[in-house]
Amino acid sequence: MQKIYKVRREYRCLKAIENLKGGKMNKKPVCKLVGENGNVFNIIGLVSRALKRAGQPEKAKEFAEKAMSSKSYDDVLMLLHFYVEVE
């Protein structure tokens, strides 16, 4: 449970920094998840593919490693918001 709160806190901090910089942070690639299979492995693949298409293969590998070591489905869903914009 503490891990979930830590991820949420980090996400809020990143959003606050983005607002202070006037939204000039690196743009995250868009990943369409609506209407897709909700299986966690499919989601990991979709996010990784979106990152690779955006020219960020190192981030795709980093995301996949973190997602595979996550303890729950909810952790993966929170994690993916650090890497992509969900459509």
N, C-alpha and C positions, 0 to 999 in steps of 0.2 A: 504494500500500500504506500509506503514511503517513496518508492521509486516513481509511482504515478504522480505524486505531488511534486517531486523533484522535476520531472519532465514538464509538468504544467507551469511550474515556476520559471524554468528556463525558457519556455515558449513565450511567456508574458514578458520576460526580460528582453528577448529578441525583438518582440513587437514594439516595446517601448523604445529601444535603440533605433529601430527603423523609423518610428515616428519622429524622434529627435533629429534624425538625419534627413528628414523630409521625404522619406520613402525611397531613398537612393541606394538601398542595399542591393546586392546582386539579385536579379530576378530569378526566381525558381521556375523550373519548367512546369508546364501544366500536365496533369495526369488525370485522365477521365476514369473515374471509378463508378460513377452512377450507371446502373444497368449492367455492370460486370459481375462475374462470379465472385462471391464474397469469401471464397476460400483464402486463407491467409497466405498460402504459397502462391496463389494466383496474384494476389495483391502485391506481394514482394516482387514477383516477376514484372508486373505492370509498372511499378515505380522504378525498378532498375532499368527497364527498357526506356522509360521516359528520360531518365538521367543520361543514359548512353546516347540517345538521340540528340540530347542537348549538348553533347560534347563533354560530359562529365563522368567518364568511366570510373575514375577513382572514387567519386562520391557514390556511384552505383554499387561498387564493391563494398564500401564502408557501410552503406545502408543495409545491404544484404547480410553482412556479418552481424551488425547490431540487431537486425530484425530476427535473424535465426537464433540469436542468443537471448531474445526477449522471453519473458516468462508467461506472457499472456497475449491474447488477440488484441486487447485494448492497448497494451504497450506498443504493439506494432502500429496500430492506427494513430496513436499520438506521435510516434516517431516519424512516420511518413510526412507529417506536416512540417517537419524541419527541413525536408528535402524537396518537396514538390507542392505546388498549388493544386488542390483537389477541385476537379470540375464535376 
